[in-house]
Amino acid sequence: MGQPVDNAPPRRTRITGGLAALACAACCALPVLIAAGVLTGAGAAMVRQTLLAVAAGLAVLALGMWWLHRRGSARRGTRTECGCGCG
């Protein structure tokens, strides 16, 4: 029988997903930064659009890397070793 399929996300996927969550959290912190006077309304609008694009891109990248990892792991898990050299 083949090896078990590894369903856990690899480290690079967890890091990329964490960065996406961090960008999302930074976007949620914008009203506080506006109230504190760190950002103006126009600056916050520009930063918000950038952070949303970065968060979406990182989330898609993390999901794609996880999918590729699972696909490769499943492919390795279905191989059988019969001794005939076809494995």
N, C-alpha and C positions, 0 to 999 in steps of 0.2 A: 504494500500500500504506500502511497505518496506521503510527503511531509504535510503537517497541518498548515492550513492557510493562516498567515499572519494578518489579523484585522486591525492591529494597533497602528496608529499613524506614526510615521518616522519622525525623528527629531526636527528635520527641516520643515515638515508640515506643521508641527506644533509651534515652532518659532514664527513661521509666516502667519499662522492663525492668530497668535498672540499679538503680533504687530498690527494686524487688521483690527483686533479688538482695541488696541491702544489708540489707533487713529480714530476709531469710532468714539472712544471715551474723550479724546481731545476735542472732537466735534461737539460733544455734549457739554464740554466745559466752556465753550465760546460765550454763552450769555454771562457767565461769571467774569470772564476777561473783559467783556464790554462794560459791565457794571463797575469793574475796578479801574476802568480807564486805560487799560493796556492796549485795547484795540478799538478802532472806530467802527462804525456800522459798515462802511464800505470795505474796510480791511477784513472785517469778520466775514462778510459775504464771500470775498475772494478766497479766504482761508477755508471757509466751510465747503465750497465747491471742490477745492483741491483735496481736502481731507476725505470727503465722500468718495471721490474718484480713487484715491490711494487705498482707502479701506475696501472698496469693492474689488479693485484689482488684486489686492493681497488675498482677499477671501477666495476669489476665483483661482488664483495661483495655488493656494493651499489645498483647495478641493481637488484641483487637477493633479497635484503631486501625490495626494493620498490615493486617488483613483489609479494612477500609474503604479504606485507601490502595491496596491491590492491586486491589480491585474497581473503584475510580475510574480507576486507571491502565489497567486492562485495557479498560474501557469507552472511554476516550479512544484507546487503541491500535487499536481495531477500526473507528473511523470512517474513512471514505474521503472523499477530496475529488474529486468527479467534475465539479464546476463547475456542477451543476444546481441547487444550493441546498438539496439534501436532507441534506447532511452534518451 
